[in-house]
Amino acid sequence: MIGQTVAGQLMKSLRTRNYRQLWYSDNLMTSGEQMEFLILAWYVVNETSSPFWVSLFAALRFTGTMFAPLFGIVVDRYDRKKLLAFSRLGFGGIALIILALSFFGQLELWHVFVLTALSGMGRAFDNITRQTFIADLVERRDLSNAVALTRTGRDAVQIFALIAGGILLDRFGLTYTYLLVMFFHLSGVYFITRMKPPPRTPTARGMSVLSNLRESFQYAGKNQIILALLLLAFLVNMTGFPMNQGLTPVFAKDVLGTTSTGLGQLLGAYSAGSFIGSFAIAGIANIRSLGKFMIIGAILWHVGVLALAQTSFFSGAMLILALSGLAQSTCMVTMSILLLRNSSADIRGRIQGLRSLAVYGLPIGLLMSGGIAESISVSAALAINGIVGIVVTIAIVLRLRGVWRVP
């Protein structure tokens, strides 16, 4: 009976048909995205042997973040199901181009950079649409579970995608592994077409783009909780995410001396830790003190970044990455819940646009980290990120104390 109650709490959002279709699509898209990241990152590592070029590749995956506030306006104005289907079909098209170039032996480094930048534009738009769409599909009382369950599914499939991607790349090469990437992307589109979301009155119309942008920035500036969440989002993207989004491939090759299979295992360990964190949050019916969970998670995450800089053993790196993933998930899932809870429905898409603008900290952090890794070492880049992240997190909390107390 207790087991059934816990299982029911964990999976309750999946009883909503529209959310369930979105969940299936998200998991397939994440599988394709993560496998694609591993394949192309390893390609760049081997073509250049340069931490800076690897970091530049990783930064290009987030080119769309600079346009995130504009994307938020679009998401508030138009049909979110159609927007999501359009963006996900685009990912399939880009995967097809890379597959064709590789098949005919024409794939070059500049192709990877240009297509990754195009994909980065779509990824920012897709993230804003998906995050906003969740609140349309479930009841407010189920929002925490839906956000956490979305993250749980994505973290779970990342483990499979990264480990499987590394093994398949070692055994079959880029071309045949990319067939699976394209399959995942196109399957994700199929489940979006099966959705029948409830009717929604579009907002952000009747106002100019500049007026919409001004309203969203004013809303965030006047709300201490939203402001603190956006500042923390920018910080963790600049100092926390470069570890797994760009530096780990370099660390795997230069410090640990492993192959693409080893890289897949390292990134899989990080995703396993993330899965545990999001799964735990999804199972808590009425989680309290979300602000405290988020801040503690952010600090421990950066402790993990600092710890990774001190190790040169594969098993130790696996453990540190798993624990860092757990802390990262705790921080980011609670942050997403707080943003949705504390923003009104009529401006939610634009606030998610500002949240995605904060992701611009990641390409900045990746380029800075890549420069440090190139000139000093990848371990030095990790250590600096860890120290800066801990210090600035504490400074934000001391300046905007309300975020610590938010329930």
C-alpha positions as CSV (number, residue, x, y, z in Angstrom):
1,M,0.0,0.0,0.0
2,I,2.8,2.4,0.9
3,G,4.7,1.5,-2.2
4,Q,1.6,2.1,-4.3
5,T,1.1,5.5,-2.7
6,V,4.7,6.5,-3.3
7,A,4.6,5.3,-6.9
8,G,1.3,7.2,-7.4
9,Q,2.9,10.4,-6.1
10,L,6.0,10.0,-8.3
11,M,4.0,9.4,-11.5
12,K,0.8,11.4,-10.9
13,S,1.5,13.9,-13.7
14,L,1.8,11.1,-16.2
15,R,-1.9,10.4,-15.7
16,T,-2.5,13.6,-17.7
17,R,-2.5,12.6,-21.4
18,N,-1.1,15.8,-22.8
19,Y,1.7,15.9,-20.3
20,R,2.5,12.3,-20.9
21,Q,2.9,12.9,-24.7
22,L,5.2,15.9,-24.0
23,W,7.2,13.7,-21.5
24,Y,7.7,11.0,-24.2
25,S,8.8,13.6,-26.7
26,D,11.2,15.3,-24.3
27,N,12.9,12.0,-23.4
28,L,13.4,11.1,-27.1
29,M,14.7,14.6,-27.9
30,T,17.1,14.5,-24.9
31,S,18.4,11.1,-26.0
32,G,19.2,12.5,-29.5
33,E,20.6,15.8,-28.1
34,Q,23.0,14.2,-25.6
35,M,24.2,11.5,-28.0
36,E,24.8,14.3,-30.5
37,F,26.8,16.3,-28.0
38,L,29.1,13.4,-27.1
39,I,29.7,12.5,-30.8
40,L,30.5,16.0,-32.0
41,A,32.5,17.0,-28.8
42,W,34.7,13.9,-29.3
43,Y,35.0,14.8,-33.0
44,V,36.2,18.3,-32.1
45,V,38.6,17.0,-29.4
46,N,40.3,14.6,-31.9
47,E,40.3,17.1,-34.8
48,T,41.9,20.0,-32.8
49,S,43.3,18.7,-29.5
50,S,42.4,22.2,-28.2
51,P,40.4,23.0,-25.0
52,F,39.5,26.4,-26.5
53,W,38.0,24.9,-29.7
54,V,36.1,22.3,-27.7
55,S,34.7,25.1,-25.4
56,L,33.8,27.2,-28.5
57,F,31.9,24.2,-29.9
58,A,30.1,23.8,-26.6
59,A,29.3,27.6,-26.4
60,L,27.8,27.6,-29.9
61,R,25.2,25.1,-28.6
62,F,23.7,28.1,-26.7
63,T,23.7,30.8,-29.4
64,G,19.9,31.3,-29.1
65,T,20.1,32.5,-25.5
66,M,20.8,36.1,-26.5
67,F,17.4,36.1,-28.2
68,A,15.6,34.4,-25.4
69,P,13.4,37.4,-24.3
70,L,12.1,37.7,-27.9
71,F,11.4,34.0,-28.0
72,G,9.4,34.4,-24.7
73,I,7.2,36.9,-26.4
74,V,6.6,34.5,-29.3
75,V,5.7,31.7,-26.9
76,D,3.2,33.9,-25.1
77,R,1.6,35.0,-28.4
78,Y,1.3,31.8,-30.4
79,D,0.2,28.2,-30.3
80,R,2.8,26.4,-28.2
81,K,2.2,22.9,-29.6
82,K,2.9,24.1,-33.2
83,L,6.0,26.1,-32.0
84,L,7.3,23.0,-30.3
85,A,6.7,20.7,-33.3
86,F,8.4,23.2,-35.6
87,S,11.6,23.5,-33.5
88,R,11.9,19.8,-33.0
89,L,11.5,19.1,-36.7
90,G,14.4,21.5,-37.2
91,F,16.7,19.4,-35.0
92,G,15.9,16.4,-37.1
93,G,16.8,18.3,-40.3
94,I,20.1,19.4,-38.9
95,A,20.9,15.9,-37.8
96,L,20.1,14.7,-41.4
97,I,22.6,17.2,-42.8
98,I,25.4,16.1,-40.5
99,L,24.6,12.4,-41.3
100,A,24.7,13.1,-45.1
101,L,28.0,15.0,-44.9
102,S,29.6,12.2,-42.8
103,F,28.2,9.5,-45.1
104,F,29.8,11.1,-48.2
105,G,33.0,11.9,-46.3
106,Q,32.6,15.6,-46.6
107,L,32.1,16.5,-42.9
108,E,34.6,19.2,-41.8
109,L,35.1,21.2,-38.6
110,W,33.4,24.4,-39.9
111,H,30.3,22.3,-40.7
112,V,30.0,21.2,-37.1
113,F,30.4,24.8,-35.8
114,V,27.9,26.3,-38.2
115,L,25.2,23.6,-37.7
116,T,25.8,23.6,-33.9
117,A,25.1,27.3,-33.9
118,L,21.9,26.8,-35.8
119,S,20.9,24.1,-33.5
120,G,21.7,26.4,-30.5
121,M,19.1,28.9,-31.8
122,G,16.5,26.2,-31.9
123,R,17.4,24.8,-28.5
124,A,16.8,28.1,-26.7
125,F,13.4,28.5,-28.3
126,D,12.5,24.8,-27.6
127,N,13.5,25.1,-23.9
128,I,11.4,28.2,-23.4
129,T,8.4,26.7,-25.1
130,R,8.6,23.4,-23.3
131,Q,9.1,25.0,-19.8
132,T,6.1,27.3,-20.3
133,F,4.0,24.6,-21.9
134,I,4.2,22.4,-18.8
135,A,2.2,24.9,-16.7
136,D,-0.6,24.7,-19.4
137,L,-0.9,21.0,-19.2
138,V,-1.2,20.2,-15.4
139,E,-3.0,21.6,-12.4
140,R,-1.1,24.0,-10.2
141,R,-1.0,21.5,-7.4
142,D,0.8,19.1,-9.7
143,L,3.3,21.6,-11.1
144,S,6.2,20.6,-8.8
145,N,5.8,17.0,-9.6
146,A,5.5,17.7,-13.4
147,V,8.7,19.9,-13.4
148,A,10.6,17.3,-11.4
149,L,9.3,14.4,-13.4
150,T,10.3,16.1,-16.7
151,R,13.8,16.5,-15.3
152,T,13.8,12.9,-14.0
153,G,13.0,11.5,-17.4
154,R,15.6,13.7,-19.1
155,D,18.3,12.7,-16.6
156,A,17.4,9.0,-16.9
157,V,17.7,8.9,-20.7
158,Q,20.9,10.9,-20.6
159,I,22.6,8.1,-18.8
160,F,21.6,5.6,-21.6
161,A,22.3,8.1,-24.4
162,L,25.8,9.1,-23.2
163,I,27.0,5.6,-22.4
164,A,25.5,4.1,-25.5
165,G,26.7,6.9,-27.6
166,G,30.3,6.5,-26.5
167,I,30.2,2.7,-27.1
168,L,28.6,3.0,-30.5
169,L,31.0,5.7,-31.6
170,D,33.9,3.5,-30.7
171,R,32.6,0.5,-32.5
172,F,30.7,1.9,-35.5
173,G,31.9,5.4,-36.1
174,L,30.1,8.7,-36.5
175,T,27.9,8.0,-39.5
176,Y,26.1,4.9,-38.2
177,T,25.8,6.3,-34.7
178,Y,24.1,9.5,-36.1
179,L,21.4,7.4,-37.7
180,L,20.2,6.8,-34.1
181,V,20.4,10.5,-33.3
182,M,18.1,11.4,-36.3
183,F,15.7,8.6,-35.3
184,F,15.4,10.1,-31.7
185,H,14.7,13.6,-33.0
186,L,12.0,12.6,-35.5
187,S,10.3,10.3,-33.0
188,G,10.1,13.3,-30.6
189,V,8.1,15.2,-33.2
190,Y,5.6,12.3,-33.6
191,F,4.6,12.5,-29.9
192,I,4.1,16.3,-30.1
193,T,1.6,15.8,-33.0
194,R,-0.4,13.5,-30.7
195,M,-1.1,16.2,-28.1
196,K,-4.4,17.9,-27.7
197,P,-3.7,20.7,-25.3
198,P,-6.5,22.8,-23.7
199,P,-7.4,26.1,-25.4
200,R,-5.4,29.1,-24.3
201,T,-5.9,32.8,-24.7
202,P,-2.7,34.2,-26.2
203,T,-1.1,37.1,-24.4
204,A,1.5,39.7,-25.1
205,R,-0.5,40.9,-28.1
206,G,-1.5,44.5,-28.8
207,M,1.8,45.7,-27.4
208,S,5.1,46.4,-29.3
209,V,8.0,44.1,-28.8
210,L,9.9,46.8,-26.9
211,S,6.9,47.3,-24.6
212,N,6.7,43.5,-23.9
213,L,10.4,43.4,-23.2
214,R,10.2,46.4,-20.9
215,E,7.3,44.9,-19.0
216,S,9.1,41.6,-18.4
217,F,12.3,43.3,-17.2
218,Q,10.3,45.6,-14.9
219,Y,8.4,42.6,-13.5
220,A,11.6,40.8,-12.7
221,G,13.3,43.9,-11.2
222,K,10.4,44.5,-8.8
223,N,10.1,40.9,-7.6
224,Q,13.1,40.1,-5.3
225,I,12.5,36.3,-5.7
226,I,12.5,36.4,-9.5
227,L,15.5,38.7,-9.6
228,A,17.5,36.4,-7.2
229,L,16.5,33.3,-9.3
230,L,17.7,34.9,-12.5
231,L,21.0,36.0,-11.0
232,L,21.6,32.6,-9.6
233,A,20.7,31.0,-13.0
234,F,23.2,33.2,-14.8
235,L,25.9,32.3,-12.2
236,V,25.5,28.6,-12.3
237,N,25.5,28.6,-16.1
238,M,28.7,30.6,-16.1
239,T,30.6,28.6,-13.4
240,G,28.8,25.3,-12.8
241,F,27.7,23.9,-16.2
242,P,31.0,24.4,-18.1
243,M,32.2,21.3,-16.1
244,N,29.9,18.8,-17.9
245,Q,29.0,20.9,-21.0
246,G,32.6,21.5,-22.3
247,L,35.4,20.7,-19.9
248,T,34.7,17.0,-19.2
249,P,35.7,15.9,-22.8
250,V,39.0,17.7,-22.4
251,F,39.5,16.4,-18.9
252,A,38.7,12.9,-20.0
253,K,41.4,12.9,-22.7
254,D,44.1,15.1,-21.2
255,V,43.9,14.2,-17.5
256,L,42.3,10.7,-17.4
257,G,43.6,9.5,-20.8
258,T,40.4,7.7,-21.6
259,T,38.4,7.0,-24.8
260,S,35.0,8.1,-26.0
261,T,33.6,5.1,-24.1
262,G,35.2,6.5,-20.9
263,L,33.8,9.9,-21.7
264,G,30.3,8.4,-22.0
265,Q,30.7,6.7,-18.6
266,L,31.8,10.0,-17.0
267,L,29.0,12.0,-18.4
268,G,26.6,9.1,-17.6
269,A,27.7,9.2,-14.0
270,Y,26.9,12.9,-13.9
271,S,23.4,12.2,-15.4
272,A,22.9,9.4,-12.9
273,G,23.4,11.8,-10.0
274,S,21.0,14.3,-11.6
275,F,18.4,11.5,-12.0
276,I,18.6,10.6,-8.3
277,G,18.1,14.3,-7.4
278,S,15.1,15.0,-9.7
279,F,13.5,11.6,-8.9
280,A,13.7,12.4,-5.1
281,I,12.0,15.8,-5.6
282,A,9.3,14.3,-7.8
283,G,8.4,11.9,-5.0
284,I,7.9,14.5,-2.4
285,A,4.3,15.5,-2.2
286,N,4.6,19.0,-0.6
287,I,8.2,19.9,-0.7
288,R,9.0,22.9,1.6
289,S,11.9,25.3,1.9
290,L,12.6,25.2,-1.9
291,G,14.9,28.3,-1.6
292,K,17.1,26.6,0.9
293,F,17.3,23.4,-1.2
294,M,18.3,25.4,-4.3
295,I,21.0,27.4,-2.6
296,I,22.6,24.5,-0.8
297,G,22.5,22.5,-4.1
298,A,24.3,25.4,-5.9
299,I,27.0,25.6,-3.2
300,L,27.6,21.8,-3.2
301,W,27.6,21.7,-7.0
302,H,30.5,24.1,-7.0
303,V,32.3,22.2,-4.3
304,G,32.1,19.2,-6.8
305,V,33.6,21.4,-9.6
306,L,36.5,22.3,-7.2
307,A,36.9,18.7,-6.2
308,L,37.1,17.4,-9.8
309,A,40.0,19.7,-10.4
310,Q,42.0,17.9,-7.7
311,T,41.6,14.3,-9.0
312,S,43.4,12.4,-11.7
313,F,41.8,9.0,-11.1
314,F,38.9,7.7,-13.3
315,S,36.9,6.1,-10.4
316,G,37.3,9.3,-8.3
317,A,36.2,11.5,-11.2
318,M,33.1,9.2,-11.7
319,L,32.1,9.6,-8.0
320,I,32.6,13.4,-8.0
321,L,30.7,13.8,-11.2
322,A,27.8,11.7,-9.8
323,L,27.6,13.8,-6.6
324,S,27.9,17.0,-8.6
325,G,25.0,15.9,-10.8
326,L,22.9,15.3,-7.7
327,A,23.6,18.8,-6.4
328,Q,23.0,20.3,-9.8
329,S,19.7,18.7,-10.2
330,T,18.6,19.7,-6.7
331,C,19.5,23.3,-7.5
332,M,18.0,23.5,-11.0
333,V,14.7,21.6,-10.4
334,T,13.8,23.7,-7.4
335,M,14.8,26.9,-9.4
336,S,12.4,25.9,-12.2
337,I,9.6,25.2,-9.8
338,L,10.1,28.6,-8.0
339,L,10.1,30.5,-11.3
340,L,6.8,29.0,-12.4
341,R,5.2,29.4,-9.0
342,N,6.3,33.0,-8.6
343,S,5.4,34.4,-12.1
344,S,1.8,35.1,-13.1
345,A,0.3,33.1,-16.0
346,D,0.0,36.1,-18.4
347,I,3.8,36.8,-18.3
348,R,5.1,33.3,-17.7
349,G,6.5,32.9,-21.2
350,R,8.4,36.1,-21.0
351,I,9.9,35.3,-17.6
352,Q,11.0,31.9,-19.0
353,G,12.6,34.0,-21.8
354,L,14.6,35.9,-19.2
355,R,15.5,32.6,-17.5
356,S,16.8,31.4,-20.8
357,L,18.7,34.6,-21.3
358,A,20.5,33.8,-18.1
359,V,21.8,30.7,-19.9
360,Y,24.0,33.1,-21.9
361,G,26.3,32.8,-18.8
362,L,27.1,29.3,-20.1
363,P,28.8,30.3,-23.5
364,I,30.6,33.1,-21.6
365,G,31.8,30.6,-19.0
366,L,32.7,28.1,-21.6
367,L,34.9,30.5,-23.5
368,M,36.5,31.8,-20.4
369,S,37.1,28.3,-19.1
370,G,38.4,27.2,-22.5
371,G,40.9,30.1,-22.5
372,I,42.2,29.2,-19.0
373,A,42.4,25.5,-19.9
374,E,44.3,26.3,-23.1
375,S,46.8,28.7,-21.4
376,I,47.1,26.9,-17.9
377,S,45.3,23.6,-17.6
378,V,41.8,22.2,-17.5
379,S,42.2,21.6,-13.7
380,A,42.9,25.3,-13.2
381,A,39.8,26.2,-15.1
382,L,37.7,23.9,-12.9
383,A,39.2,25.2,-9.7
384,I,38.6,28.8,-10.6
385,N,35.0,28.1,-11.6
386,G,34.3,26.3,-8.3
387,I,35.7,29.0,-6.1
388,V,34.0,31.9,-7.9
389,G,30.7,30.0,-7.9
390,I,30.7,29.4,-4.1
391,V,31.7,33.0,-3.3
392,V,29.1,34.7,-5.6
393,T,26.3,32.4,-4.6
394,I,26.8,33.4,-1.0
395,A,27.0,37.1,-2.0
396,I,23.6,36.9,-3.9
397,V,21.9,35.3,-0.9
398,L,23.3,37.9,1.4
399,R,22.0,40.7,-0.8
400,L,18.6,39.2,-1.7
401,R,17.8,37.3,1.5
402,G,14.2,36.6,0.5
403,V,15.3,33.8,-1.7
404,W,16.6,31.8,1.3
405,R,13.2,32.0,3.0
406,V,10.9,31.3,0.0
407,P,8.8,28.2,0.7
